[in-house]
């Protein structure tokens, strides 16, 4: 598929999917709150620093240590993202069932989502 075809045909489907997800998950803002938003900023920072080492970092990085730096960034973001997803899944279940649930019930599912990402 050529880029222009994808831009014209693929992106509208992606946008529709994201719109549907956001409409069904507006309560997430209440789940993660300010601390969760800060966590998302850190996660995104670690992801983009992994993809583009040295570009988003304040200090230059040692090229000899790039493997360690990228690995640490990915580990940090994966652990933090998994914890955040656990909270969101637990809150969704609470809202749907109006029952108290433990976040631990969703640890495996959150880990699986992070690994697929």
PyMOL CGO cylinders between C-alpha atoms (Angstrom):
from pymol import cmd
from pymol.cgo import CYLINDER

trace = [
    CYLINDER, 0.00, 0.00, 0.00, 1.34, 3.41, -0.88, 0.3, 1, 1, 1, 1, 1, 1,
    CYLINDER, 1.34, 3.41, -0.88, 1.60, 6.12, 1.73, 0.3, 1, 1, 1, 1, 1, 1,
    CYLINDER, 1.60, 6.12, 1.73, -1.05, 8.34, 0.12, 0.3, 1, 1, 1, 1, 1, 1,
    CYLINDER, -1.05, 8.34, 0.12, -3.49, 5.41, -0.03, 0.3, 1, 1, 1, 1, 1, 1,
    CYLINDER, -3.49, 5.41, -0.03, -2.85, 4.68, 3.63, 0.3, 1, 1, 1, 1, 1, 1,
    CYLINDER, -2.85, 4.68, 3.63, -3.24, 8.36, 4.56, 0.3, 1, 1, 1, 1, 1, 1,
    CYLINDER, -3.24, 8.36, 4.56, -6.57, 8.53, 2.72, 0.3, 1, 1, 1, 1, 1, 1,
    CYLINDER, -6.57, 8.53, 2.72, -7.96, 5.10, 3.62, 0.3, 1, 1, 1, 1, 1, 1,
    CYLINDER, -7.96, 5.10, 3.62, -6.12, 3.81, 6.69, 0.3, 1, 1, 1, 1, 1, 1,
    CYLINDER, -6.12, 3.81, 6.69, -6.04, 6.87, 8.91, 0.3, 1, 1, 1, 1, 1, 1,
    CYLINDER, -6.04, 6.87, 8.91, -9.83, 7.43, 8.92, 0.3, 1, 1, 1, 1, 1, 1,
    CYLINDER, -9.83, 7.43, 8.92, -10.30, 3.89, 10.27, 0.3, 1, 1, 1, 1, 1, 1,
    CYLINDER, -10.30, 3.89, 10.27, -7.67, 4.47, 12.95, 0.3, 1, 1, 1, 1, 1, 1,
    CYLINDER, -7.67, 4.47, 12.95, -9.28, 7.79, 13.90, 0.3, 1, 1, 1, 1, 1, 1,
    CYLINDER, -9.28, 7.79, 13.90, -12.70, 6.12, 14.15, 0.3, 1, 1, 1, 1, 1, 1,
    CYLINDER, -12.70, 6.12, 14.15, -11.26, 3.40, 16.41, 0.3, 1, 1, 1, 1, 1, 1,
    CYLINDER, -11.26, 3.40, 16.41, -9.55, 5.94, 18.66, 0.3, 1, 1, 1, 1, 1, 1,
    CYLINDER, -9.55, 5.94, 18.66, -12.73, 8.00, 18.84, 0.3, 1, 1, 1, 1, 1, 1,
    CYLINDER, -12.73, 8.00, 18.84, -14.70, 4.92, 19.90, 0.3, 1, 1, 1, 1, 1, 1,
    CYLINDER, -14.70, 4.92, 19.90, -12.12, 4.03, 22.54, 0.3, 1, 1, 1, 1, 1, 1,
    CYLINDER, -12.12, 4.03, 22.54, -12.14, 7.55, 23.93, 0.3, 1, 1, 1, 1, 1, 1,
    CYLINDER, -12.14, 7.55, 23.93, -15.94, 7.73, 24.02, 0.3, 1, 1, 1, 1, 1, 1,
    CYLINDER, -15.94, 7.73, 24.02, -16.15, 4.48, 25.97, 0.3, 1, 1, 1, 1, 1, 1,
    CYLINDER, -16.15, 4.48, 25.97, -13.30, 5.35, 28.31, 0.3, 1, 1, 1, 1, 1, 1,
    CYLINDER, -13.30, 5.35, 28.31, -13.88, 8.94, 29.37, 0.3, 1, 1, 1, 1, 1, 1,
    CYLINDER, -13.88, 8.94, 29.37, -13.89, 7.84, 33.00, 0.3, 1, 1, 1, 1, 1, 1,
    CYLINDER, -13.89, 7.84, 33.00, -10.19, 7.01, 32.69, 0.3, 1, 1, 1, 1, 1, 1,
    CYLINDER, -10.19, 7.01, 32.69, -9.36, 10.64, 33.45, 0.3, 1, 1, 1, 1, 1, 1,
    CYLINDER, -9.36, 10.64, 33.45, -10.94, 10.14, 36.87, 0.3, 1, 1, 1, 1, 1, 1,
    CYLINDER, -10.94, 10.14, 36.87, -9.04, 6.88, 37.31, 0.3, 1, 1, 1, 1, 1, 1,
    CYLINDER, -9.04, 6.88, 37.31, -5.57, 8.16, 36.65, 0.3, 1, 1, 1, 1, 1, 1,
    CYLINDER, -5.57, 8.16, 36.65, -5.97, 11.74, 37.88, 0.3, 1, 1, 1, 1, 1, 1,
    CYLINDER, -5.97, 11.74, 37.88, -3.10, 14.19, 37.95, 0.3, 1, 1, 1, 1, 1, 1,
    CYLINDER, -3.10, 14.19, 37.95, -0.54, 11.65, 39.17, 0.3, 1, 1, 1, 1, 1, 1,
    CYLINDER, -0.54, 11.65, 39.17, -1.51, 9.34, 36.32, 0.3, 1, 1, 1, 1, 1, 1,
    CYLINDER, -1.51, 9.34, 36.32, -1.11, 12.11, 33.79, 0.3, 1, 1, 1, 1, 1, 1,
    CYLINDER, -1.11, 12.11, 33.79, 2.37, 12.82, 35.13, 0.3, 1, 1, 1, 1, 1, 1,
    CYLINDER, 2.37, 12.82, 35.13, 3.08, 9.09, 34.87, 0.3, 1, 1, 1, 1, 1, 1,
    CYLINDER, 3.08, 9.09, 34.87, 1.97, 9.10, 31.22, 0.3, 1, 1, 1, 1, 1, 1,
    CYLINDER, 1.97, 9.10, 31.22, 4.30, 12.02, 30.49, 0.3, 1, 1, 1, 1, 1, 1,
    CYLINDER, 4.30, 12.02, 30.49, 7.21, 10.06, 32.01, 0.3, 1, 1, 1, 1, 1, 1,
    CYLINDER, 7.21, 10.06, 32.01, 6.27, 6.90, 30.10, 0.3, 1, 1, 1, 1, 1, 1,
    CYLINDER, 6.27, 6.90, 30.10, 6.12, 8.79, 26.80, 0.3, 1, 1, 1, 1, 1, 1,
    CYLINDER, 6.12, 8.79, 26.80, 9.45, 10.47, 27.58, 0.3, 1, 1, 1, 1, 1, 1,
    CYLINDER, 9.45, 10.47, 27.58, 11.10, 7.08, 28.16, 0.3, 1, 1, 1, 1, 1, 1,
    CYLINDER, 11.10, 7.08, 28.16, 9.54, 5.62, 24.99, 0.3, 1, 1, 1, 1, 1, 1,
    CYLINDER, 9.54, 5.62, 24.99, 10.65, 8.47, 22.77, 0.3, 1, 1, 1, 1, 1, 1,
    CYLINDER, 10.65, 8.47, 22.77, 14.11, 8.47, 24.39, 0.3, 1, 1, 1, 1, 1, 1,
    CYLINDER, 14.11, 8.47, 24.39, 14.33, 4.79, 23.52, 0.3, 1, 1, 1, 1, 1, 1,
    CYLINDER, 14.33, 4.79, 23.52, 13.30, 5.39, 19.92, 0.3, 1, 1, 1, 1, 1, 1,
    CYLINDER, 13.30, 5.39, 19.92, 15.52, 8.44, 19.48, 0.3, 1, 1, 1, 1, 1, 1,
    CYLINDER, 15.52, 8.44, 19.48, 18.39, 8.19, 22.00, 0.3, 1, 1, 1, 1, 1, 1,
    CYLINDER, 18.39, 8.19, 22.00, 19.95, 11.53, 22.80, 0.3, 1, 1, 1, 1, 1, 1,
    CYLINDER, 19.95, 11.53, 22.80, 17.39, 13.60, 20.91, 0.3, 1, 1, 1, 1, 1, 1,
    CYLINDER, 17.39, 13.60, 20.91, 15.04, 14.22, 23.84, 0.3, 1, 1, 1, 1, 1, 1,
    CYLINDER, 15.04, 14.22, 23.84, 17.57, 13.98, 26.63, 0.3, 1, 1, 1, 1, 1, 1,
    CYLINDER, 17.57, 13.98, 26.63, 18.98, 17.09, 28.30, 0.3, 1, 1, 1, 1, 1, 1,
    CYLINDER, 18.98, 17.09, 28.30, 22.53, 15.75, 28.39, 0.3, 1, 1, 1, 1, 1, 1,
    CYLINDER, 22.53, 15.75, 28.39, 24.41, 14.02, 25.59, 0.3, 1, 1, 1, 1, 1, 1,
    CYLINDER, 24.41, 14.02, 25.59, 24.50, 10.25, 25.93, 0.3, 1, 1, 1, 1, 1, 1,
    CYLINDER, 24.50, 10.25, 25.93, 27.54, 8.04, 25.80, 0.3, 1, 1, 1, 1, 1, 1,
    CYLINDER, 27.54, 8.04, 25.80, 27.24, 5.99, 22.61, 0.3, 1, 1, 1, 1, 1, 1,
    CYLINDER, 27.24, 5.99, 22.61, 29.08, 3.12, 24.27, 0.3, 1, 1, 1, 1, 1, 1,
    CYLINDER, 29.08, 3.12, 24.27, 26.26, 2.86, 26.81, 0.3, 1, 1, 1, 1, 1, 1,
    CYLINDER, 26.26, 2.86, 26.81, 23.34, 3.28, 24.39, 0.3, 1, 1, 1, 1, 1, 1,
    CYLINDER, 23.34, 3.28, 24.39, 22.26, -0.36, 24.81, 0.3, 1, 1, 1, 1, 1, 1,
    CYLINDER, 22.26, -0.36, 24.81, 21.98, 0.05, 28.59, 0.3, 1, 1, 1, 1, 1, 1,
    CYLINDER, 21.98, 0.05, 28.59, 20.25, 3.44, 28.33, 0.3, 1, 1, 1, 1, 1, 1,
    CYLINDER, 20.25, 3.44, 28.33, 17.64, 2.24, 25.83, 0.3, 1, 1, 1, 1, 1, 1,
    CYLINDER, 17.64, 2.24, 25.83, 17.04, -0.96, 27.80, 0.3, 1, 1, 1, 1, 1, 1,
    CYLINDER, 17.04, -0.96, 27.80, 16.58, 0.96, 31.06, 0.3, 1, 1, 1, 1, 1, 1,
    CYLINDER, 16.58, 0.96, 31.06, 14.17, 3.40, 29.40, 0.3, 1, 1, 1, 1, 1, 1,
    CYLINDER, 14.17, 3.40, 29.40, 12.07, 0.57, 28.00, 0.3, 1, 1, 1, 1, 1, 1,
    CYLINDER, 12.07, 0.57, 28.00, 12.03, -1.31, 31.31, 0.3, 1, 1, 1, 1, 1, 1,
    CYLINDER, 12.03, -1.31, 31.31, 11.04, 1.79, 33.26, 0.3, 1, 1, 1, 1, 1, 1,
    CYLINDER, 11.04, 1.79, 33.26, 8.26, 2.74, 30.87, 0.3, 1, 1, 1, 1, 1, 1,
    CYLINDER, 8.26, 2.74, 30.87, 6.94, -0.84, 30.64, 0.3, 1, 1, 1, 1, 1, 1,
    CYLINDER, 6.94, -0.84, 30.64, 6.70, -1.25, 34.42, 0.3, 1, 1, 1, 1, 1, 1,
    CYLINDER, 6.70, -1.25, 34.42, 5.06, 2.11, 34.95, 0.3, 1, 1, 1, 1, 1, 1,
    CYLINDER, 5.06, 2.11, 34.95, 2.64, 1.62, 32.04, 0.3, 1, 1, 1, 1, 1, 1,
    CYLINDER, 2.64, 1.62, 32.04, 1.63, -1.82, 33.29, 0.3, 1, 1, 1, 1, 1, 1,
    CYLINDER, 1.63, -1.82, 33.29, 0.84, -0.41, 36.73, 0.3, 1, 1, 1, 1, 1, 1,
    CYLINDER, 0.84, -0.41, 36.73, -1.26, 2.36, 35.20, 0.3, 1, 1, 1, 1, 1, 1,
    CYLINDER, -1.26, 2.36, 35.20, -3.16, -0.05, 32.94, 0.3, 1, 1, 1, 1, 1, 1,
    CYLINDER, -3.16, -0.05, 32.94, -3.91, -2.25, 35.97, 0.3, 1, 1, 1, 1, 1, 1,
    CYLINDER, -3.91, -2.25, 35.97, -5.56, 0.69, 37.70, 0.3, 1, 1, 1, 1, 1, 1,
    CYLINDER, -5.56, 0.69, 37.70, -7.59, 1.59, 34.62, 0.3, 1, 1, 1, 1, 1, 1,
    CYLINDER, -7.59, 1.59, 34.62, -8.79, -2.00, 34.12, 0.3, 1, 1, 1, 1, 1, 1,
    CYLINDER, -8.79, -2.00, 34.12, -9.75, -2.32, 37.78, 0.3, 1, 1, 1, 1, 1, 1,
    CYLINDER, -9.75, -2.32, 37.78, -11.65, 0.97, 37.68, 0.3, 1, 1, 1, 1, 1, 1,
    CYLINDER, -11.65, 0.97, 37.68, -13.47, -0.08, 34.52, 0.3, 1, 1, 1, 1, 1, 1,
    CYLINDER, -13.47, -0.08, 34.52, -14.57, -3.30, 36.22, 0.3, 1, 1, 1, 1, 1, 1,
    CYLINDER, -14.57, -3.30, 36.22, -15.70, -1.34, 39.30, 0.3, 1, 1, 1, 1, 1, 1,
    CYLINDER, -15.70, -1.34, 39.30, -17.79, 0.99, 37.12, 0.3, 1, 1, 1, 1, 1, 1,
    CYLINDER, -17.79, 0.99, 37.12, -19.31, -1.87, 35.11, 0.3, 1, 1, 1, 1, 1, 1,
    CYLINDER, -19.31, -1.87, 35.11, -20.11, -4.19, 38.01, 0.3, 1, 1, 1, 1, 1, 1,
    CYLINDER, -20.11, -4.19, 38.01, -20.36, -1.65, 40.83, 0.3, 1, 1, 1, 1, 1, 1,
    CYLINDER, -20.36, -1.65, 40.83, -18.35, -4.09, 42.94, 0.3, 1, 1, 1, 1, 1, 1,
    CYLINDER, -18.35, -4.09, 42.94, -15.06, -3.55, 44.72, 0.3, 1, 1, 1, 1, 1, 1,
    CYLINDER, -15.06, -3.55, 44.72, -12.22, -5.29, 42.86, 0.3, 1, 1, 1, 1, 1, 1,
    CYLINDER, -12.22, -5.29, 42.86, -8.50, -5.59, 43.50, 0.3, 1, 1, 1, 1, 1, 1,
    CYLINDER, -8.50, -5.59, 43.50, -6.01, -4.18, 41.00, 0.3, 1, 1, 1, 1, 1, 1,
    CYLINDER, -6.01, -4.18, 41.00, -3.99, -7.42, 41.29, 0.3, 1, 1, 1, 1, 1, 1,
    CYLINDER, -3.99, -7.42, 41.29, -6.72, -9.23, 39.36, 0.3, 1, 1, 1, 1, 1, 1,
    CYLINDER, -6.72, -9.23, 39.36, -5.65, -7.34, 36.26, 0.3, 1, 1, 1, 1, 1, 1,
    CYLINDER, -5.65, -7.34, 36.26, -1.86, -7.57, 36.58, 0.3, 1, 1, 1, 1, 1, 1,
    CYLINDER, -1.86, -7.57, 36.58, -1.47, -10.36, 34.00, 0.3, 1, 1, 1, 1, 1, 1,
    CYLINDER, -1.47, -10.36, 34.00, -3.78, -8.64, 31.51, 0.3, 1, 1, 1, 1, 1, 1,
    CYLINDER, -3.78, -8.64, 31.51, -1.94, -5.32, 31.94, 0.3, 1, 1, 1, 1, 1, 1,
    CYLINDER, -1.94, -5.32, 31.94, 1.42, -7.05, 31.48, 0.3, 1, 1, 1, 1, 1, 1,
    CYLINDER, 1.42, -7.05, 31.48, 0.17, -8.73, 28.31, 0.3, 1, 1, 1, 1, 1, 1,
    CYLINDER, 0.17, -8.73, 28.31, -1.03, -5.40, 26.89, 0.3, 1, 1, 1, 1, 1, 1,
    CYLINDER, -1.03, -5.40, 26.89, 2.33, -3.79, 27.59, 0.3, 1, 1, 1, 1, 1, 1,
    CYLINDER, 2.33, -3.79, 27.59, 4.24, -6.66, 25.96, 0.3, 1, 1, 1, 1, 1, 1,
    CYLINDER, 4.24, -6.66, 25.96, 2.02, -6.44, 22.86, 0.3, 1, 1, 1, 1, 1, 1,
    CYLINDER, 2.02, -6.44, 22.86, 2.67, -2.72, 22.65, 0.3, 1, 1, 1, 1, 1, 1,
]
cmd.load_cgo(trace, "trace")
